[in-house]
Amino acid sequence: MTSAVPVAVPPTVRAERPLTMCGPDFPFGYDDYLAHPAGLGSVPPDSHGTEVAVIGGGLSGMVTAYELMKLGLRPVVYEADQIGGRLRTVELDGCPDDVVAEMGAMRFPPSSTALFHYIDKVGLRTEPFPNPLTPAAPSTVVDLKGRAHYARTAQDLPPVYDEVSRAWWRTLEEGARFGEMQQAIRDRDVARMKAVWNELVPTMDNQTFYGFLCDSPAFASFRHREIFGQVGFGTGGWDTDFPNSILEILRVVYTGADDDHLSIVGGSRRLPLRLWDRVPDKADHWPTGTTLRSLHEGGRPRPAVTRMYRTAPGNVTVADASGAIRTYRAAVFTAQSWMMLSKVKCDEALLPIDHWTAIERTHYMESSKLFVPVDRPFWRDVDPATGRDTMSMTLTDRMTRGTYLLDAGPDRPAAICMSYTWCDDSLKWLPLSPHERLEVMLASLGEIYPGVDIRGHIIGDPVTVSWEAEPYFMGAFKANLPGHYRYQRRLFTHFKQDDLEERHRGLFLAGDDISWTAGWAEGAVQTALNAVWGVMHHLGGRTDAANPGPGDVFDDIAPIELPDD
């Protein structure tokens, strides 16, 4: 999600310090916690080797397991499908290994500083992602209502797009104290972040994104709201987010999550795979050379969890698809939380009833993509009649919505993300097979680029995904609706279990849908670190006094609690 119509940083914000996805709900410096030489903490020696179940082998699960291993614990990872979760990288027919289809996460903002701790740790390379109207994109076409506008920079677009961009920044400043909050995040001024956010949450929890726009004098024009929804500051248009809570959107823009995206060379799945095989620089208890792979029989995670239940207060018993049953003093559930309602038979005693309610109320976004491999980046060919690129990054109100062109150099096979859609736009594709989807997409793009033989460059079968139809996901990611703040708070704060009844302790929730920044890998990492602190605390461990963890400072920076009455 990046600005389709980028403008300069508003003058109220000094840009000399980098943004991070720290705050505003729980402004804990996860990157500083990770970088501190004292480490994340320790457990008593008599707990070394204790097995801890980690359900889900996505990014959150791999970070959780990796850090638990470093503490001297023995993580037992369960994975129903494949390591990586929604970091799902798929190879394309005839393409080199640096040209892939990213079916889930494919672009990461630099403000994801805890995520980049691990990206750097395992030695992965990144490069700018070619979002529309960014320097990494050779050119962009914005096609609305049958009219296409070709642009290399935002200044090439008609004036109305600049009007919409300015309206958005004015709305943020006047309606959400954007400059003040973003400067507080840059300065890591926790008190200021809390003061601003704690004032906004009670008044905005009942507000939709669209209602927030309509309340702004800057967006009095329906035409401006329509254009903003279709191409706006989102790469495929954010009208699909209009029903969601405005708090969800503010978290994104405050923290710069929508800007300057990077991609992982060779695919995002390389990150969890490398964590699986990585030898830590330092690990308690385990001999040198120990990896997550080496701690698992056959070097593979255990199969899908089929049941979780209590066998004693504080214990969690897990049954898997092989029929095996194991009991753990602690467990971390990192899969999509809806799995606890559907694919995994769960004992109600696993969680307090209010937490079950919060899981049931979780709202997931639908999302679909389709990629095709092509013989070369033909879109860079220049039309001699117009001087324009043959094809461009494309934003449109047609069925395809967002089209991305991905190459690794001239005269090499390349990839096109023919369509990236959300919610209702995604559901339109659901009944269609991959080849049926491709035919509709070729027809839509043919209207924008008449005479361009896209089909003639395709060298292999399309690959596609509809995350709402994936049996172990049931959706792309959580997006809170108005009134959902209380539910989200319950899930995020669950790692701090001192106030829970003993019978509800020992199971910890993690994953991006537990975080305040769902849909971003940073949220998966942050909640994993919360769960690691929770397990450590549950087993009698503690952090170093010089490097307090998220649970140690919780009472000082806890998310604001809204009353139920």
CORPEKA-V326968 format. One line per field, one symbol per residue. burial: + if it has 16 or more other C-alpha atoms within 10 Angstrom, else -. A space follows every 10 residues. Layout:
BEGIN
burial=???
END
This chain:
BEGIN
burial=++++++---- --------++ ++++++++++ +-++----++ +++---++++ ++++++++++ ++++++++++ ++++++++++ -+++++++++ +++-+---++ ++++++++++ +++++++++- -+-+-+-+++ ++++--++++ +++----+-+ ++++--+--- ++-+++++++ +++--+++++ ++++++++-+ -+++-+++-- +--+++++++ -+++-+-++- ---++-++++ ++++++++++ ++++++++++ ++++++++++ ++++++++++ ++++++++++ --++++---+ +++-+----+ ++++++++++ ---+++++++ ------++++ ++++++++++ ---+-+---+ +---++-++- -+++++++++ ++++++++++ -------+++ ++++++++++ ++++++++-- -+++++++++ +++-+++-++ ---+--++-- ++-++--++- ---+--+++- -++++++++- -+++++++++ ++++++++++ +++++++--- ---+++++++ ++++++++++ ++++++++++ +++++++++- +++---++++ +--+--++++ -----
END
